[in-house]
Amino acid sequence: MTNTKLVDTRTDVHVSIIGGTRLAGREVPRRTVTASLIGGADIDLTDVEIPDGAELRITKLSLIGGVKLKVRPNVRVVVGGLRLGGVRDDGRTELGGPTVHVGAWGLLGGVSVRRR
């Protein structure tokens, strides 16, 4: 497991015209915004130690492109926003963990949550 920490002090912003965004690394901010005309967001939070009760906010803005989110089994995921495309979550959330809020705004693109 990598030494990853949760950063409180900033909003991480990613902008692209065409192409998606891949988010993973040693630091994960509590607020992330990704914006693109065409392209999705691939976000992997499985190596991040998120404290119980903590909340992260991810906002995805695009005309075409969805969100692929990977989280640990104890992470609660709440999806909002407006888009044509559904939400797929491959498992149940275990009790007592942190929460990730995903706001997906766009024309086409769903939200896929994978737990491992």
Solvent accessible surface area in square Angstrom, and as a share of the most:
residue,aa,sasa,rsa
1,M,170,0.76
2,T,70,0.41
3,N,131,0.67
4,T,9,0.05
5,K,119,0.50
6,L,24,0.12
7,V,23,0.13
8,D,76,0.40
9,T,121,0.70
10,R,91,0.33
11,T,60,0.35
12,D,32,0.17
13,V,89,0.51
14,H,54,0.24
15,V,111,0.64
16,S,33,0.21
17,I,115,0.59
18,I,130,0.66
19,G,30,0.29
20,G,52,0.50
21,T,21,0.12
22,R,145,0.53
23,L,24,0.12
24,A,64,0.50
25,G,42,0.40
26,R,166,0.61
27,E,83,0.37
28,V,15,0.09
29,P,8,0.05
30,R,56,0.21
31,R,99,0.36
32,T,8,0.05
33,V,39,0.23
34,T,1,0.01
35,A,26,0.20
36,S,13,0.09
37,L,89,0.44
38,I,83,0.42
39,G,13,0.12
40,G,26,0.25
41,A,3,0.03
42,D,44,0.23
43,I,3,0.01
44,D,20,0.11
45,L,6,0.03
46,T,16,0.09
47,D,67,0.35
48,V,4,0.02
49,E,90,0.40
50,I,19,0.10
51,P,73,0.46
52,D,103,0.54
53,G,64,0.62
54,A,12,0.09
55,E,82,0.37
56,L,2,0.01
57,R,121,0.44
58,I,6,0.03
59,T,41,0.24
60,K,4,0.02
61,L,74,0.37
62,S,12,0.08
63,L,96,0.48
64,I,77,0.39
65,G,18,0.17
66,G,21,0.20
67,V,3,0.02
68,K,132,0.56
69,L,1,0.01
70,K,40,0.17
71,V,0,0.00
72,R,51,0.19
73,P,50,0.31
74,N,44,0.23
75,V,4,0.03
76,R,132,0.48
77,V,24,0.14
78,V,51,0.29
79,V,40,0.23
80,G,35,0.34
81,G,33,0.32
82,L,130,0.65
83,R,45,0.16
84,L,115,0.57
85,G,41,0.40
86,G,55,0.52
87,V,77,0.44
88,R,166,0.61
89,D,63,0.33
90,D,86,0.44
91,G,32,0.31
92,R,224,0.82
93,T,49,0.29
94,E,101,0.45
95,L,179,0.89
96,G,59,0.57
97,G,17,0.17
98,P,1,0.01
99,T,15,0.09
100,V,0,0.00
101,H,41,0.18
102,V,3,0.02
103,G,16,0.16
104,A,5,0.04
105,W,122,0.43
106,G,27,0.26
107,L,98,0.49
108,L,84,0.42
109,G,20,0.19
110,G,27,0.26
111,V,3,0.02
112,S,23,0.15
113,V,2,0.01
114,R,111,0.40
115,R,29,0.10
116,R,141,0.52
